[in-house]
Amino acid sequence: MAALSEIETAPRDRLSRARALHWGLAGAFGLACIVSLQVGATNVTLLAMLAKLAQGEALSQMERVVLFDIRLPRLAMGMLVGAALAVSGAAMQGLFRNPLADPGIVGVGAGAGLGAILAIVLGGLLPAAMIDLIGNQLVPVAAFLGGWGSTLLLYRVSTRHGSTSVATMLLAGIALGALAGALSGILVYMADDRQLRDLTFWGLGSLAGASWAKVISAGPLIGLSIGAALMLGRGLNGLALGEATAAHIGIDVQRMKSIAILAVAGATGAAVAVSGGIGFIGIVVPHLLRLASGPDHRTLLLNSALLGAILLVLADVIARVVIAPAELPIGIVTAVLGAPVFLWILLKRRGLVEK
């Protein structure tokens, strides 16, 4: 109880830092949105369009398409995916009490990858009527179903007599991930050249296919999942003391585990379905925020959503302009930026320990 009180009644300077960080992230989020709408492969800029509107001039057809059909849905998708991955990472690290945990630990990534590969390699075998009905949403739908299916299977395996074992879930997640990887390897071996290109680009992640249809389909599930995760702050603080202690102070540990796992599955499954594989957001963002403002999950989860959205939106801007008019997969950008930061975090933690 004393330890939980210490986490939640942080010193005045830490609480002030957390509040200042929150408002700073909110301001940075607004700036990131402006940059995303301003910059792109074309010479159409947000400031120029606003200037035209201020002068009473109408936007051209190209300007309307660039702003409303390309950049705005891409910005919305980047915000949703970045927030989903970061909040899921913070929730998983709190649930497993392991700073190396990320959303992939519950099998969402491996299952979603297997579902996407199945759709790309074997989708042509589906009845023509089904293909016409689903259209170009086949891969996202298959990825989402694969992610949810693997998570529910993992949850079933690790739950016995109404209690979910975190250790069993971790080990079962490794096994199911290996199995999904093996099945994916078999399908990749069967793929032709065109399918291999599609698999490569999906695995590297991209927001290039952003559309209002995808935002509308993924947005509600991501929003509900993030909302559910944000309610777990006090429970995750208590779980840091151990399951027995958390239960003793009145936390329904099993209910919290179930909500956390389902929230992560929903947020990450929907995010991976519409954007492909994007790494490092879920594992780096919570680390940076813990270093900046402490371990209180009541503020950590919300700030993770903001910082995750900011980083992915800015990574998408870099992906769009660095080799314009071509485009880098966003997963490459997040890996190039995230890997050095993660190494720096590890070295910093080691230095603090050695002191």
N, C-alpha and C positions, 0 to 999 in steps of 0.2 A: 504493500500500500504506500509506503514511504517513497519507494522508487517511482511508482506511478505518479505520485504527487510531484516528485522532482521533475519528471518529464513534462507534466502539464502545467505546473506553476514555474515556468522558466524565469530566470533572473530578468530584471527589468531591461537590461541591455539586449538580451537575446530576444525578448518579446518585441522590443522596439525594432530590432533588425528584421524580424519576421514581418512586421507590419510595413516597414519601409521597403523591404524586398517585394512584398505583394504589390504595392502601388508602383514601384519601379517596373515590375514585370508587366503590369497593366499598361503603363505608358509605352514600354518597349513593344508590347503586342500591337498597340495602335500604329506605331511607326513601321513595324514589320508588315502590317496590312497595306499601308500606303506604299511601301517599297514594292510589294508584290504586284499591286495594281499599276505602278508606275513603270516597271521594268519588264522587258520582254524581247522576243526575237524581232519584233517589228518596231518601227519608229513611232508608233502610237503611244502617247504618254498620258497618264491620268491628269497631270497639271494642264497640259494643252487642252484636253477635253473639258476640264472644269472652266478654263478661261473662255472657251467657245460658248459654253452654256451661260456663263456670267454676262457675256456680250449679247445674249439672245439668239445665238446661232444654233442651228440644228446639227447634231452629230451625223457624220457620214455613215453609210451602211457598214463600211469596214470598221469604223470606230465602234459602232454599236456591237458588232460581232465580237471584236477583240475584247471589249470590256465586259459585256453581259453574257456572252456564250463561251468565252475562253478563260479570261483571267478571274472573274468572280467565282465561277464554280470551282476553279482550280484552287483559289484561295480558301474557299469554304472547305474543300476536301482536305487540304493541307492542315488547316486548323483542327478538323475532326480527327484525322489520323494521328497527328502529332500528340494531341491531348490524350487520345485513347491509349497510345503506346506508353506514354510517360506515366499516366495514372496507373495503368496495369502493372508497369514495372515497380512503382512505389508500393502498390498493394501486395505484389508477390514477395518483395523483399521484406515487408512487414510480416506477412503470413508465415514465411519460411524462416524468418529471423536470420536471413543470409543476404549479405550485400551483393552477392553474385547472381541472385535469382533475377529472372526476367520473365516476361509473358510466355516465352517458349517452354518454360518448365512444366506447364500444364498441358503441353501437347498441341496447343493451338497452331503454332507455326508449322510443325511437321504434318499435322492433319490437313491444314489448309493447303500446304504445298502438294501433298498427295492428291487432294481433290482437284487442284488446278491442273496437275499433270495428267490425271485421268481425263479431264475435260478436253485438254489440248490434243492428247494422243488418240483417245478413243471416242471423242465427241462425235466424230463423223459416223459412228455406228448407230447413233440414236435415230429413231424414226424421224423422217423429214418434217412431220407435223410438229413434233416437240421442238426440233431445232428452229423452225419458223416462229414458234410461240415464244421461246426464250431469247432468240436472236443473239446479239453480241453480249448478253449477260450470262452466258453459259459458264464461262470460267469464273467470274465472281461468285455466282451461285454455288458452283461446285466447291470452290475454295471455302466459302462460309460453312457449307454443310460438312465438309471434311474437318474443319477446325472444331466445330461444335461436337461432331460425332466423336472425335478423338478425346476431347475434354470430358464428355459425359462418360465415355468408356473408362478413362483414367479415374474419374471420380467414383465410379461404381467399383472398380478394382480396389481402390484404397479405402473404401468405406465398409465397415463391418459393425453390426449391432448398433447402427445409428451413430457411429463415431468414425470420423475421417482421420487417418494417420498421415501426418505431413511427411514423415520419413518414407512410408510406403508410396506415397504419391510421387515423391522425388525419384525413387528407384524405378517405379513403374513408368514414370515419364521418360526416363532414359531408355527403358526397354521398348516402349511404344515408339519413341523417336527413332530408334535404330531399325525397328520393323518398318516404319513408314519410309525411312530412307532406303531400305533394301527394295521395297516395292516400287518406290520412285525410280531407283536405278534400273530395275527391269523395264519399266515403261520408257525411260530415256533411251535405253538400248534399242527399243522397238521403234523409236521416233524417226521420222525422215528429216531432211535438212530444214525444211520450213518449220516443222514442229520444234526442232531443236532451237532455232532462233527465237521462236515464241517463248519457249521454256526459259531460255537464258534471260530475255528481257523481263519476263514476269518475275523471275527469281531475284533480279537486281532492284526491282521496285521502281515505280514511276507514277507521277500524277498527270502524265500526258493525256490519259484517257478520261480526265475529269469531265463530268457533265452534271447538269442539274438532276438528271434521272438517278445517277449514282449517289449524289448527295442526298436526295430525298429518300432513297432506299436504305442507305447506311446511317444517315443522320439520327433518326429516332432511336435506333438500337444503341448506337454509340452514346447518345445523350443520356438515355435511361441507365446504361451501364456505368457511365462516369458518375451520374447522380447517386447510384447505389453505392459505388466505391467511396464517394465523399462522406457517406454516413458512417463509415467504418473507422474513423479516426481514433476515437477513444478506445474502441475494441482492440485495434492494432497496438495502441500504446500499452494496454493491459497485457496483451499477448507477449510483448517484449519481456515480461517478467516470468514467462512460462505459462503453460496451459492450466496447471493446477492453481496457481496464484490468480490468474485471470478469472477462472471460474469462481474462486473464493470471494473475489470482490464484486461479483454479480454480473459478469460478462457471459453471455450465452456463446461459448466458444464454438460449438458445432454449427450453430446458426450463422455465426460470423464467417466461419470457413466456407460454408455453402454459398453465402452471398458473395464473398470475395471471389471464389472460383467461377461462379456463374457470371459475375460482372466482368471479370477478366476475359472469359471466353466470349462474351457478347461483344465487348469493346474491341478486343484484338482480332476476333474472327471477322467482324465487319470491316475493320481497318485493313487487314491483310487482303480481304476479298477484293476491295476496290483499288488497292495501291500496290499489291505484290509484297515481296519481302523487303522490309526496311529495318536495318539493324541499328543498335547502339542507343537509340532514343530511350528505350525502356530501361536500360541499365545505367546510362550516364547521368540522365537528368536527376533522378532521386539522389545520387551521390553528390552532385554539385550543390543541391539545395540543402542537404544535411550539413555539408561543410559551411554553408553560408548562414543558416538559421537554426540548426539543431534538428533533433529527431522527432519532434512532435508531429504526429501524422495528421492532426486536425488542420494544420497549416501546410504540411508537406504535400498532401494530396492535391489541394487546390492549386498551390504554386507549381506543382508538377504539370498540371493541365496547362497552365499559362506558358511555362517555359518550354514544354514539349511542342505546343503549337507554334511558338516563336521560332524555335530551332528548325522545325520541319518546313515552315513557310520560307525562312531565309535559305535553307538548303535547296529548296525548289527554285528560288531565284537564281542561286549559283548554278544549278543544273541547267537552267534555261539560257544563261548568258555566257557561260565560260567558253563554249564552243559554238555560239550562235552562228548561223541559224539552226545547226544541229542541236541535239540535247543529250546531256549525260543522264543515265539512270540515277535516280535520286539516292538509291542504296549505296552507290559508289561515293557520293558526296558525304553522306552521313558516316560512312566507314572511314573515309580519309580524315574527316574532322573529329569523329568520335574516338577513334583508336588512340591518338596521342593524348587526348584529354583523359581517357580512362587509364592509360599508363601513368600519366602525371598524378592522378588520384591515388593509384596504388603506391607510387613512390613516396608521395606525401604522407600517406597513412603509415608506411613503413618507417619513415623518418620520425614521425611522432611517436611510434612505438619504441624505437630505439632510444629516443630521448628519455 
